[in-house]
Amino acid sequence: MRRPIAIAALGALCLIAVPASAGAATVEPQVERRAPARYPENLPGCQPRCVRGRQIPRGWVLLSRVVRLEAGERRTPVVFRCPGGRRFRTFGFLESGQIVMQIPDSQLPYTRRTRVRLSGERLLTPRNRPATGTLYAVCIPS
């Protein structure tokens, strides 16, 4: 009768003694930019409007999220939500960043959606170092 209790106690001690993971990916809150703000980067899919330095058109919203992957992490889920009944036009990422995005087939076509789930993945940074990048989404009126 004492043996099962001792085994359970030993198992609980092992769970407590296991160190937490080295770090978890962080996805910063969604940031919205509207006119008269300007595009910080060229975004494919809505050329010629989404060009670096050009003003965001009235009614459009540029969303951004900063993603940081800790050493050893390869990807993390990221969710964008268009505000006020808008729908997605395109996505993008900083070409100089270390994080790229991958849209799963289950989220295609994304142009009719107001919420999209994608993943931020490391590009060229070795897995033993942290990687940081900014992901963008453009929302337009429905």
N, CA, C and O atoms as a GROMACS GRO file, in nm:
protein
  568
    1MET      N    1   0.082  -0.119   0.000
    1MET     CA    2   0.000   0.000   0.000
    1MET      C    3   0.087   0.126   0.000
    1MET      O    4   0.048   0.227  -0.058
    2ARG      N    5   0.204   0.121   0.064
    2ARG     CA    6   0.290   0.238   0.070
    2ARG      C    7   0.365   0.260  -0.061
    2ARG      O    8   0.402   0.373  -0.093
    3ARG      N    9   0.386   0.154  -0.134
    3ARG     CA   10   0.463   0.166  -0.258
    3ARG      C   11   0.395   0.258  -0.360
    3ARG      O   12   0.465   0.344  -0.415
    4PRO      N   13   0.265   0.248  -0.391
    4PRO     CA   14   0.202   0.339  -0.487
    4PRO      C   15   0.210   0.486  -0.442
    4PRO      O   16   0.227   0.574  -0.525
    5ILE      N   17   0.198   0.512  -0.313
    5ILE     CA   18   0.207   0.650  -0.263
    5ILE      C   19   0.348   0.702  -0.283
    5ILE      O   20   0.366   0.817  -0.324
    6ALA      N   21   0.448   0.619  -0.255
    6ALA     CA   22   0.587   0.662  -0.273
    6ALA      C   23   0.616   0.688  -0.421
    6ALA      O   24   0.687   0.784  -0.453
    7ILE      N   25   0.565   0.606  -0.510
    7ILE     CA   26   0.586   0.626  -0.654
    7ILE      C   27   0.518   0.755  -0.700
    7ILE      O   28   0.576   0.831  -0.779
    8ALA      N   29   0.398   0.780  -0.652
    8ALA     CA   30   0.327   0.903  -0.688
    8ALA      C   31   0.402   1.026  -0.636
    8ALA      O   32   0.413   1.126  -0.707
    9ALA      N   33   0.453   1.019  -0.514
    9ALA     CA   34   0.529   1.131  -0.458
    9ALA      C   35   0.657   1.155  -0.537
    9ALA      O   36   0.693   1.270  -0.563
   10LEU      N   37   0.726   1.048  -0.575
   10LEU     CA   38   0.847   1.060  -0.654
   10LEU      C   39   0.817   1.122  -0.791
   10LEU      O   40   0.894   1.205  -0.839
   11GLY      N   41   0.707   1.082  -0.852
   11GLY     CA   42   0.666   1.139  -0.981
   11GLY      C   43   0.637   1.288  -0.970
   11GLY      O   44   0.674   1.365  -1.058
   12ALA      N   45   0.571   1.328  -0.862
   12ALA     CA   46   0.541   1.471  -0.841
   12ALA      C   47   0.670   1.550  -0.823
   12ALA      O   48   0.681   1.661  -0.876
   13LEU      N   49   0.767   1.496  -0.750
   13LEU     CA   50   0.895   1.565  -0.733
   13LEU      C   51   0.968   1.580  -0.866
   13LEU      O   52   1.031   1.683  -0.891
   14CYS      N   53   0.961   1.479  -0.950
   14CYS     CA   54   1.026   1.487  -1.082
   14CYS      C   55   0.963   1.597  -1.166
   14CYS      O   56   1.034   1.668  -1.237
   15LEU      N   57   0.830   1.612  -1.161
   15LEU     CA   58   0.764   1.717  -1.237
   15LEU      C   59   0.805   1.855  -1.189
   15LEU      O   60   0.822   1.947  -1.269
   16ILE      N   61   0.821   1.871  -1.059
   16ILE     CA   62   0.862   2.000  -1.002
   16ILE      C   63   1.006   2.030  -1.038
   16ILE      O   64   1.041   2.146  -1.063
   17ALA      N   65   1.090   1.929  -1.041
   17ALA     CA   66   1.233   1.949  -1.066
   17ALA      C   67   1.265   1.973  -1.213
   17ALA      O   68   1.376   2.018  -1.243
   18VAL      N   69   1.173   1.944  -1.305
   18VAL     CA   70   1.200   1.966  -1.447
   18VAL      C   71   1.204   2.116  -1.474
   18VAL      O   72   1.108   2.186  -1.444
   19PRO      N   73   1.314   2.166  -1.530
   19PRO     CA   74   1.322   2.309  -1.557
   19PRO      C   75   1.227   2.349  -1.669
   19PRO      O   76   1.195   2.269  -1.757
   20ALA      N   77   1.183   2.474  -1.664
   20ALA     CA   78   1.095   2.526  -1.767
   20ALA      C   79   1.174   2.538  -1.896
   20ALA      O   80   1.297   2.541  -1.894
   21SER      N   81   1.103   2.546  -2.007
   21SER     CA   82   1.172   2.560  -2.135
   21SER      C   83   1.256   2.687  -2.136
   21SER      O   84   1.227   2.781  -2.062
   22ALA      N   85   1.358   2.689  -2.219
   22ALA     CA   86   1.452   2.800  -2.224
   22ALA      C   87   1.380   2.932  -2.248
   22ALA      O   88   1.426   3.036  -2.199
   23GLY      N   89   1.275   2.932  -2.318
   23GLY     CA   90   1.199   3.054  -2.343
   23GLY      C   91   1.089   3.024  -2.441
   23GLY      O   92   1.097   2.927  -2.517
   24ALA      N   93   0.990   3.104  -2.440
   24ALA     CA   94   0.879   3.083  -2.531
   24ALA      C   95   0.878   3.197  -2.632
   24ALA      O   96   0.921   3.308  -2.603
   25ALA      N   97   0.828   3.167  -2.749
   25ALA     CA   98   0.815   3.271  -2.852
   25ALA      C   99   0.722   3.380  -2.800
   25ALA      O  100   0.628   3.353  -2.726
   26THR      N  101   0.750   3.502  -2.840
   26THR     CA  102   0.664   3.613  -2.803
   26THR      C  103   0.610   3.678  -2.929
   26THR      O  104   0.684   3.703  -3.025
   27VAL      N  105   0.482   3.705  -2.927
   27VAL     CA  106   0.415   3.777  -3.035
   27VAL      C  107   0.354   3.900  -2.972
   27VAL      O  108   0.263   3.891  -2.890
   28GLU      N  109   0.406   4.017  -3.010
   28GLU     CA  110   0.358   4.141  -2.949
   28GLU      C  111   0.217   4.172  -2.997
   28GLU      O  112   0.172   4.119  -3.099
   29PRO      N  113   0.146   4.257  -2.923
   29PRO     CA  114   0.009   4.292  -2.962
   29PRO      C  115   0.003   4.353  -3.102
   29PRO      O  116   0.099   4.413  -3.149
   30GLN      N  117  -0.111   4.336  -3.165
   30GLN     CA  118  -0.134   4.390  -3.299
   30GLN      C  119  -0.136   4.542  -3.293
   30GLN      O  120  -0.203   4.600  -3.208
   31VAL      N  121  -0.062   4.608  -3.383
   31VAL     CA  122  -0.058   4.753  -3.392
   31VAL      C  123  -0.126   4.794  -3.522
   31VAL      O  124  -0.102   4.735  -3.627
   32GLU      N  125  -0.212   4.897  -3.514
   32GLU     CA  126  -0.285   4.946  -3.632
   32GLU      C  127  -0.228   5.080  -3.676
   32GLU      O  128  -0.201   5.168  -3.593
   33ARG      N  129  -0.209   5.096  -3.807
   33ARG     CA  130  -0.170   5.225  -3.864
   33ARG      C  131  -0.272   5.261  -3.972
   33ARG      O  132  -0.312   5.176  -4.052
   34ARG      N  133  -0.312   5.387  -3.972
   34ARG     CA  134  -0.410   5.436  -4.069
   34ARG      C  135  -0.357   5.564  -4.132
   34ARG      O  136  -0.257   5.620  -4.087
   35ALA      N  137  -0.426   5.611  -4.239
   35ALA     CA  138  -0.387   5.737  -4.302
   35ALA      C  139  -0.389   5.845  -4.194
   35ALA      O  140  -0.479   5.846  -4.111
   36PRO      N  141  -0.294   5.934  -4.193
   36PRO     CA  142  -0.192   5.969  -4.290
   36PRO      C  143  -0.057   5.898  -4.268
   36PRO      O  144   0.045   5.944  -4.320
   37ALA      N  145  -0.055   5.788  -4.193
   37ALA     CA  146   0.070   5.714  -4.172
   37ALA      C  147   0.120   5.659  -4.306
   37ALA      O  148   0.045   5.653  -4.404
   38ARG      N  149   0.246   5.619  -4.309
   38ARG     CA  150   0.308   5.570  -4.432
   38ARG      C  151   0.349   5.423  -4.415
   38ARG      O  152   0.370   5.376  -4.304
   39TYR      N  153   0.360   5.353  -4.528
   39TYR     CA  154   0.404   5.214  -4.526
   39TYR      C  155   0.553   5.207  -4.491
   39TYR      O  156   0.634   5.278  -4.551
   40PRO      N  157   0.589   5.123  -4.394
   40PRO     CA  158   0.731   5.110  -4.358
   40PRO      C  159   0.809   5.017  -4.450
   40PRO      O  160   0.932   5.014  -4.446
   41GLU      N  161   0.738   4.941  -4.534
   41GLU     CA  162   0.803   4.841  -4.620
   41GLU      C  163   0.715   4.815  -4.742
   41GLU      O  164   0.594   4.837  -4.736
   42ASN      N  165   0.774   4.768  -4.851
   42ASN     CA  166   0.698   4.727  -4.968
   42ASN      C  167   0.623   4.598  -4.935
   42ASN      O  168   0.680   4.505  -4.878
   43LEU      N  169   0.495   4.593  -4.970
   43LEU     CA  170   0.415   4.475  -4.944
   43LEU      C  171   0.361   4.421  -5.076
   43LEU      O  172   0.289   4.492  -5.146
   44PRO      N  173   0.394   4.297  -5.110
   44PRO     CA  174   0.346   4.241  -5.236
   44PRO      C  175   0.195   4.217  -5.230
   44PRO      O  176   0.138   4.206  -5.122
   45GLY      N  177   0.134   4.210  -5.345
   45GLY     CA  178  -0.008   4.177  -5.348
   45GLY      C  179  -0.099   4.297  -5.361
   45GLY      O  180  -0.216   4.281  -5.395
   46CYS      N  181  -0.050   4.416  -5.337
   46CYS     CA  182  -0.134   4.534  -5.356
   46CYS      C  183  -0.053   4.647  -5.419
   46CYS      O  184  -0.074   4.764  -5.389
   47GLN      N  185   0.039   4.609  -5.507
   47GLN     CA  186   0.117   4.710  -5.579
   47GLN      C  187   0.024   4.781  -5.676
   47GLN      O  188  -0.064   4.714  -5.730
   48PRO      N  189   0.036   4.909  -5.702
   48PRO     CA  190   0.142   4.999  -5.659
   48PRO      C  191   0.110   5.074  -5.531
   48PRO      O  192   0.185   5.165  -5.494
   49ARG      N  193   0.004   5.040  -5.463
   49ARG     CA  194  -0.036   5.118  -5.345
   49ARG      C  195   0.050   5.095  -5.221
   49ARG      O  196   0.075   5.189  -5.146
   50CYS      N  197   0.094   4.973  -5.198
   50CYS     CA  198   0.165   4.939  -5.074
   50CYS      C  199   0.316   4.948  -5.094
   50CYS      O  200   0.386   4.846  -5.089
   51VAL      N  201   0.364   5.066  -5.116
   51VAL     CA  202   0.506   5.089  -5.142
   51VAL      C  203   0.565   5.166  -5.025
   51VAL      O  204   0.504   5.259  -4.972
   52ARG      N  205   0.685   5.127  -4.986
   52ARG     CA  206   0.753   5.192  -4.874
   52ARG      C  207   0.754   5.343  -4.892
   52ARG      O  208   0.791   5.395  -4.997
   53GLY      N  209   0.713   5.414  -4.785
   53GLY     CA  210   0.712   5.559  -4.786
   53GLY      C  211   0.585   5.621  -4.838
   53GLY      O  212   0.562   5.741  -4.819
   54ARG      N  213   0.500   5.544  -4.904
   54ARG     CA  214   0.374   5.595  -4.955
   54ARG      C  215   0.270   5.600  -4.844
   54ARG      O  216   0.271   5.518  -4.752
   55GLN      N  217   0.179   5.695  -4.854
   55GLN     CA  218   0.075   5.710  -4.753
   55GLN      C  219  -0.028   5.597  -4.764
   55GLN      O  220  -0.064   5.555  -4.874
   56ILE      N  221  -0.073   5.550  -4.648
   56ILE     CA  222  -0.177   5.446  -4.643
   56ILE      C  223  -0.307   5.510  -4.692
   56ILE      O  224  -0.346   5.615  -4.641
   57PRO      N  225  -0.376   5.449  -4.789
   57PRO     CA  226  -0.501   5.507  -4.839
   57PRO      C  227  -0.608   5.517  -4.729
   57PRO      O  228  -0.611   5.438  -4.635
   58ARG      N  229  -0.692   5.615  -4.745
   58ARG     CA  230  -0.802   5.638  -4.650
   58ARG      C  231  -0.893   5.514  -4.647
   58ARG      O  232  -0.932   5.462  -4.751
   59GLY      N  233  -0.926   5.468  -4.526
   59GLY     CA  234  -1.011   5.351  -4.509
   59GLY      C  235  -0.933   5.221  -4.496
   59GLY      O  236  -0.987   5.122  -4.447
   60TRP      N  237  -0.807   5.220  -4.538
   60TRP     CA  238  -0.723   5.102  -4.526
   60TRP      C  239  -0.655   5.104  -4.390
   60TRP      O  240  -0.635   5.210  -4.331
   61VAL      N  241  -0.619   4.986  -4.342
   61VAL     CA  242  -0.549   4.973  -4.214
   61VAL      C  243  -0.429   4.880  -4.232
   61VAL      O  244  -0.442   4.771  -4.289
   62LEU      N  245  -0.314   4.924  -4.185
   62LEU     CA  246  -0.194   4.841  -4.186
   62LEU      C  247  -0.177   4.784  -4.045
   62LEU      O  248  -0.164   4.859  -3.949
   63LEU      N  249  -0.176   4.652  -4.034
   63LEU     CA  250  -0.156   4.585  -3.906
   63LEU      C  251  -0.013   4.533  -3.899
   63LEU      O  252   0.044   4.492  -4.001
   64SER      N  253   0.044   4.534  -3.781
   64SER     CA  254   0.178   4.477  -3.765
   64SER      C  255   0.189   4.406  -3.632
   64SER      O  256   0.122   4.442  -3.535
   65ARG      N  257   0.274   4.305  -3.629
   65ARG     CA  258   0.306   4.230  -3.507
   65ARG      C  259   0.454   4.197  -3.510
   65ARG      O  260   0.505   4.147  -3.610
   66VAL      N  261   0.521   4.224  -3.399
   66VAL     CA  262   0.661   4.186  -3.386
   66VAL      C  263   0.666   4.047  -3.325
   66VAL      O  264   0.601   4.020  -3.224
   67VAL      N  265   0.744   3.958  -3.388
   67VAL     CA  266   0.755   3.819  -3.344
   67VAL      C  267   0.900   3.793  -3.305
   67VAL      O  268   0.993   3.830  -3.376
   68ARG      N  269   0.917   3.728  -3.190
   68ARG     CA  270   1.051   3.690  -3.145
   68ARG      C  271   1.052   3.541  -3.112
   68ARG      O  272   0.973   3.493  -3.030
   69LEU      N  273   1.142   3.469  -3.178
   69LEU     CA  274   1.161   3.327  -3.152
   69LEU      C  275   1.288   3.310  -3.070
   69LEU      O  276   1.393   3.360  -3.108
   70GLU      N  277   1.277   3.239  -2.960
   70GLU     CA  278   1.394   3.214  -2.876
   70GLU      C  279   1.480   3.105  -2.940
   70GLU      O  280   1.438   3.038  -3.034
   71ALA      N  281   1.599   3.088  -2.888
   71ALA     CA  282   1.690   2.986  -2.938
   71ALA      C  283   1.622   2.849  -2.933
   71ALA      O  284   1.559   2.815  -2.833
   72GLY      N  285   1.633   2.773  -3.038
   72GLY     CA  286   1.574   2.640  -3.044
   72GLY      C  287   1.434   2.636  -3.102
   72GLY      O  288   1.387   2.530  -3.140
   73GLU      N  289   1.367   2.750  -3.109
   73GLU     CA  290   1.231   2.753  -3.164
   73GLU      C  291   1.236   2.778  -3.314
   73GLU      O  292   1.317   2.856  -3.364
   74ARG      N  293   1.148   2.710  -3.384
   74ARG     CA  294   1.146   2.722  -3.530
   74ARG      C  295   1.031   2.808  -3.580
   74ARG      O  296   1.047   2.882  -3.677
   75ARG      N  297   0.914   2.799  -3.513
   75ARG     CA  298   0.797   2.875  -3.557
   75ARG      C  299   0.703   2.899  -3.442
   75ARG      O  300   0.714   2.837  -3.336
   76THR      N  301   0.609   2.991  -3.462
   76THR     CA  302   0.506   3.020  -3.362
   76THR      C  303   0.379   3.065  -3.434
   76THR      O  304   0.388   3.126  -3.541
   77PRO      N  305   0.262   3.036  -3.378
   77PRO     CA  306   0.138   3.083  -3.441
   77PRO      C  307   0.118   3.233  -3.421
   77PRO      O  308   0.155   3.289  -3.318
   78VAL      N  309   0.061   3.297  -3.522
   78VAL     CA  310   0.032   3.441  -3.519
   78VAL      C  311  -0.108   3.459  -3.575
   78VAL      O  312  -0.144   3.397  -3.675
   79VAL      N  313  -0.188   3.544  -3.510
   79VAL     CA  314  -0.324   3.572  -3.557
   79VAL      C  315  -0.337   3.720  -3.584
   79VAL      O  316  -0.297   3.803  -3.501
   80PHE      N  317  -0.394   3.756  -3.700
   80PHE     CA  318  -0.428   3.894  -3.733
   80PHE      C  319  -0.580   3.904  -3.741
   80PHE      O  320  -0.647   3.812  -3.788
   81ARG      N  321  -0.633   4.018  -3.694
   81ARG     CA  322  -0.777   4.045  -3.702
   81ARG      C  323  -0.797   4.183  -3.762
   81ARG      O  324  -0.745   4.282  -3.710
   82CYS      N  325  -0.872   4.190  -3.871
   82CYS     CA  326  -0.903   4.319  -3.931
   82CYS      C  327  -1.009   4.390  -3.848
   82CYS      O  328  -1.107   4.328  -3.807
   83PRO      N  329  -0.991   4.519  -3.823
   83PRO     CA  330  -1.089   4.593  -3.742
   83PRO      C  331  -1.207   4.643  -3.826
   83PRO      O  332  -1.195   4.664  -3.947
   84GLY      N  333  -1.318   4.661  -3.761
   84GLY     CA  334  -1.433   4.730  -3.819
   84GLY      C  335  -1.489   4.673  -3.948
   84GLY      O  336  -1.520   4.750  -4.039
   85GLY      N  337  -1.503   4.542  -3.960
   85GLY     CA  338  -1.565   4.483  -4.077
   85GLY      C  339  -1.480   4.484  -4.202
   85GLY      O  340  -1.529   4.451  -4.310
   86ARG      N  341  -1.354   4.519  -4.191
   86ARG     CA  342  -1.264   4.514  -4.307
   86ARG      C  343  -1.222   4.370  -4.334
   86ARG      O  344  -1.242   4.282  -4.251
   87ARG      N  345  -1.163   4.348  -4.452
   87ARG     CA  346  -1.113   4.216  -4.488
   87ARG      C  347  -0.968   4.229  -4.536
   87ARG      O  348  -0.923   4.338  -4.570
   88PHE      N  349  -0.897   4.117  -4.538
   88PHE     CA  350  -0.756   4.119  -4.573
   88PHE      C  351  -0.736   4.143  -4.722
   88PHE      O  352  -0.813   4.096  -4.806
   89ARG      N  353  -0.630   4.218  -4.752
   89ARG     CA  354  -0.587   4.240  -4.891
   89ARG      C  355  -0.457   4.163  -4.918
   89ARG      O  356  -0.445   4.094  -5.019
   90THR      N  357  -0.360   4.176  -4.827
   90THR     CA  358  -0.232   4.109  -4.845
   90THR      C  359  -0.155   4.103  -4.715
   90THR      O  360  -0.194   4.165  -4.616
   91PHE      N  361  -0.044   4.029  -4.715
   91PHE     CA  362   0.045   4.017  -4.601
   91PHE      C  363   0.187   4.046  -4.647
   91PHE      O  364   0.216   4.047  -4.766
   92GLY      N  365   0.274   4.071  -4.551
   92GLY     CA  366   0.414   4.094  -4.583
   92GLY      C  367   0.500   4.088  -4.460
   92GLY      O  368   0.450   4.073  -4.348
   93PHE      N  369   0.632   4.099  -4.480
   93PHE     CA  370   0.727   4.100  -4.370
   93PHE      C  371   0.847   4.183  -4.413
   93PHE      O  372   0.870   4.205  -4.532
   94LEU      N  373   0.923   4.229  -4.315
   94LEU     CA  374   1.042   4.308  -4.346
   94LEU      C  375   1.144   4.220  -4.415
   94LEU      O  376   1.177   4.112  -4.366
   95GLU      N  377   1.193   4.265  -4.527
   95GLU     CA  378   1.293   4.186  -4.600
   95GLU      C  379   1.423   4.174  -4.520
   95GLU      O  380   1.498   4.078  -4.537
   96SER      N  381   1.449   4.272  -4.435
   96SER     CA  382   1.572   4.268  -4.354
   96SER      C  383   1.552   4.191  -4.224
   96SER      O  384   1.647   4.175  -4.148
   97GLY      N  385   1.430   4.143  -4.199
   97GLY     CA  386   1.402   4.071  -4.075
   97GLY      C  387   1.448   3.927  -4.080
   97GLY      O  388   1.490   3.876  -4.184
   98GLN      N  389   1.440   3.863  -3.966
   98GLN     CA  390   1.482   3.723  -3.952
   98GLN      C  391   1.364   3.628  -3.949
   98GLN      O  392   1.382   3.506  -3.946
   99ILE      N  393   1.243   3.683  -3.951
   99ILE     CA  394   1.120   3.603  -3.942
   99ILE      C  395   1.040   3.622  -4.071
   99ILE      O  396   1.022   3.734  -4.118
  100VAL      N  397   0.993   3.512  -4.127
  100VAL     CA  398   0.904   3.515  -4.242
  100VAL      C  399   0.770   3.456  -4.198
  100VAL      O  400   0.759   3.405  -4.087
  101MET      N  401   0.670   3.461  -4.286
  101MET     CA  402   0.540   3.406  -4.250
  101MET      C  403   0.498   3.298  -4.346
  101MET      O  404   0.536   3.297  -4.462
  102GLN      N  405   0.417   3.207  -4.294
  102GLN     CA  406   0.365   3.096  -4.373
  102GLN      C  407   0.214   3.090  -4.348
  102GLN      O  408   0.170   3.078  -4.234
  103ILE      N  409   0.136   3.098  -4.455
  103ILE     CA  410  -0.010   3.090  -4.443
  103ILE      C  411  -0.052   2.947  -4.475
  103ILE      O  412  -0.029   2.900  -4.586
  104PRO      N  413  -0.113   2.876  -4.379
  104PRO     CA  414  -0.154   2.738  -4.405
  104PRO      C  415  -0.266   2.730  -4.509
  104PRO      O  416  -0.343   2.825  -4.525
  105ASP      N  417  -0.274   2.619  -4.580
  105ASP     CA  418  -0.376   2.599  -4.682
  105ASP      C  419  -0.517   2.617  -4.626
  105ASP      O  420  -0.608   2.659  -4.698
  106SER      N  421  -0.536   2.586  -4.499
  106SER     CA  422  -0.670   2.597  -4.438
  106SER      C  423  -0.716   2.742  -4.429
  106SER      O  424  -0.835   2.767  -4.409
  107GLN      N  425  -0.625   2.839  -4.443
  107GLN     CA  426  -0.659   2.980  -4.433
  107GLN      C  427  -0.673   3.047  -4.571
  107GLN      O  428  -0.694   3.168  -4.580
  108LEU      N  429  -0.660   2.968  -4.678
  108LEU     CA  430  -0.672   3.023  -4.813
  108LEU      C  431  -0.812   3.000  -4.866
  108LEU      O  432  -0.871   2.898  -4.833
  109PRO      N  433  -0.870   3.088  -4.945
  109PRO     CA  434  -0.818   3.220  -4.976
  109PRO      C  435  -0.837   3.313  -4.858
  109PRO      O  436  -0.944   3.313  -4.795
  110TYR      N  437  -0.738   3.392  -4.826
  110TYR     CA  438  -0.746   3.480  -4.710
  110TYR      C  439  -0.811   3.614  -4.742
  110TYR      O  440  -0.847   3.687  -4.651
  111THR      N  441  -0.828   3.647  -4.870
  111THR     CA  442  -0.880   3.779  -4.906
  111THR      C  443  -1.026   3.800  -4.869
  111THR      O  444  -1.073   3.914  -4.869
  112ARG      N  445  -1.097   3.696  -4.838
  112ARG     CA  446  -1.238   3.711  -4.797
  112ARG      C  447  -1.254   3.706  -4.646
  112ARG      O  448  -1.366   3.712  -4.595
  113ARG      N  449  -1.144   3.696  -4.574
  113ARG     CA  450  -1.150   3.677  -4.429
  113ARG      C  451  -1.127   3.806  -4.351
  113ARG      O  452  -1.071   3.903  -4.403
  114THR      N  453  -1.172   3.805  -4.225
  114THR     CA  454  -1.143   3.916  -4.134
  114THR      C  455  -1.047   3.872  -4.024
  114THR      O  456  -0.996   3.956  -3.949
  115ARG      N  457  -1.021   3.742  -4.014
  115ARG     CA  458  -0.928   3.687  -3.916
  115ARG      C  459  -0.848   3.577  -3.985
  115ARG      O  460  -0.904   3.487  -4.047
  116VAL      N  461  -0.716   3.585  -3.973
  116VAL     CA  462  -0.630   3.484  -4.036
  116VAL      C  463  -0.527   3.435  -3.935
  116VAL      O  464  -0.467   3.513  -3.862
  117ARG      N  465  -0.509   3.303  -3.933
  117ARG     CA  466  -0.410   3.238  -3.847
  117ARG      C  467  -0.295   3.193  -3.937
  117ARG      O  468  -0.316   3.116  -4.031
  118LEU      N  469  -0.174   3.239  -3.908
  118LEU     CA  470  -0.057   3.199  -3.985
  118LEU      C  471   0.055   3.165  -3.890
  118LEU      O  472   0.033   3.162  -3.768
  119SER      N  473   0.173   3.137  -3.941
  119SER     CA  474   0.285   3.108  -3.852
  119SER      C  475   0.405   3.193  -3.891
  119SER      O  476   0.433   3.215  -4.008
  120GLY      N  477   0.473   3.240  -3.788
  120GLY     CA  478   0.598   3.312  -3.808
  120GLY      C  479   0.711   3.212  -3.796
  120GLY      O  480   0.720   3.140  -3.696
  121GLU      N  481   0.800   3.207  -3.896
  121GLU     CA  482   0.908   3.108  -3.898
  121GLU      C  483   1.041   3.177  -3.917
  121GLU      O  484   1.050   3.281  -3.983
  122ARG      N  485   1.146   3.120  -3.858
  122ARG     CA  486   1.280   3.178  -3.875
  122ARG      C  487   1.327   3.153  -4.017
  122ARG      O  488   1.297   3.050  -4.078
  123LEU      N  489   1.405   3.251  -4.069
  123LEU     CA  490   1.451   3.241  -4.207
  123LEU      C  491   1.594   3.189  -4.213
  123LEU      O  492   1.614   3.071  -4.243
  124LEU      N  493   1.691   3.273  -4.186
  124LEU     CA  494   1.831   3.234  -4.200
  124LEU      C  495   1.907   3.230  -4.067
  124LEU      O  496   2.021   3.184  -4.062
  125THR      N  497   1.845   3.276  -3.961
  125THR     CA  498   1.912   3.279  -3.831
  125THR      C  499   1.931   3.136  -3.780
  125THR      O  500   1.836   3.058  -3.783
  126PRO      N  501   2.050   3.101  -3.733
  126PRO     CA  502   2.072   2.968  -3.677
  126PRO      C  503   1.977   2.942  -3.560
  126PRO      O  504   1.940   3.034  -3.487
  127ARG      N  505   1.938   2.816  -3.542
  127ARG     CA  506   1.841   2.783  -3.437
  127ARG      C  507   1.895   2.802  -3.297
  127ARG      O  508   1.818   2.804  -3.202
  128ASN      N  509   2.027   2.816  -3.281
  128ASN     CA  510   2.082   2.835  -3.147
  128ASN      C  511   2.085   2.982  -3.106
  128ASN      O  512   2.138   3.015  -3.000
  129ARG      N  513   2.029   3.072  -3.189
  129ARG     CA  514   2.021   3.214  -3.156
  129ARG      C  515   1.878   3.263  -3.170
  129ARG      O  516   1.801   3.207  -3.249
  130PRO      N  517   1.841   3.368  -3.095
  130PRO     CA  518   1.706   3.423  -3.110
  130PRO      C  519   1.688   3.489  -3.247
  130PRO      O  520   1.786   3.531  -3.309
  131ALA      N  521   1.564   3.496  -3.293
  131ALA     CA  522   1.531   3.561  -3.420
  131ALA      C  523   1.413   3.655  -3.398
  131ALA      O  524   1.319   3.620  -3.326
  132THR      N  525   1.418   3.772  -3.459
  132THR     CA  526   1.311   3.872  -3.444
  132THR      C  527   1.272   3.926  -3.581
  132THR      O  528   1.357   3.943  -3.669
  133GLY      N  529   1.145   3.953  -3.598
  133GLY     CA  530   1.097   4.012  -3.723
  133GLY      C  531   0.959   4.070  -3.706
  133GLY      O  532   0.891   4.045  -3.606
  134THR      N  533   0.917   4.150  -3.805
  134THR     CA  534   0.785   4.213  -3.803
  134THR      C  535   0.703   4.159  -3.919
  134THR      O  536   0.749   4.156  -4.033
  135LEU      N  537   0.580   4.116  -3.889
  135LEU     CA  538   0.487   4.069  -3.990
  135LEU      C  539   0.380   4.175  -4.009
  135LEU      O  540   0.338   4.241  -3.914
  136TYR      N  541   0.334   4.192  -4.134
  136TYR     CA  542   0.235   4.294  -4.167
  136TYR      C  543   0.114   4.232  -4.235
  136TYR      O  544   0.123   4.128  -4.299
  137ALA      N  545   0.001   4.300  -4.220
  137ALA     CA  546  -0.121   4.265  -4.291
  137ALA      C  547  -0.190   4.395  -4.330
  137ALA      O  548  -0.188   4.493  -4.255
  138VAL      N  549  -0.252   4.395  -4.448
  138VAL     CA  550  -0.325   4.512  -4.497
  138VAL      C  551  -0.473   4.476  -4.501
  138VAL      O  552  -0.511   4.375  -4.560
  139CYS      N  553  -0.555   4.560  -4.438
  139CYS     CA  554  -0.700   4.541  -4.438
  139CYS      C  555  -0.766   4.653  -4.518
  139CYS      O  556  -0.727   4.769  -4.508
  140ILE      N  557  -0.867   4.617  -4.596
  140ILE     CA  558  -0.938   4.714  -4.678
  140ILE      C  559  -1.087   4.707  -4.645
  140ILE      O  560  -1.134   4.607  -4.590
  141PRO      N  561  -1.162   4.813  -4.678
  141PRO     CA  562  -1.306   4.808  -4.653
  141PRO      C  563  -1.372   4.696  -4.732
  141PRO      O  564  -1.330   4.664  -4.843
  142SER      N  565  -1.476   4.637  -4.672
  142SER     CA  566  -1.548   4.526  -4.739
  142SER      C  567  -1.634   4.576  -4.852
  142SER      O  568  -1.700   4.496  -4.918
   0.00000   0.00000   0.00000
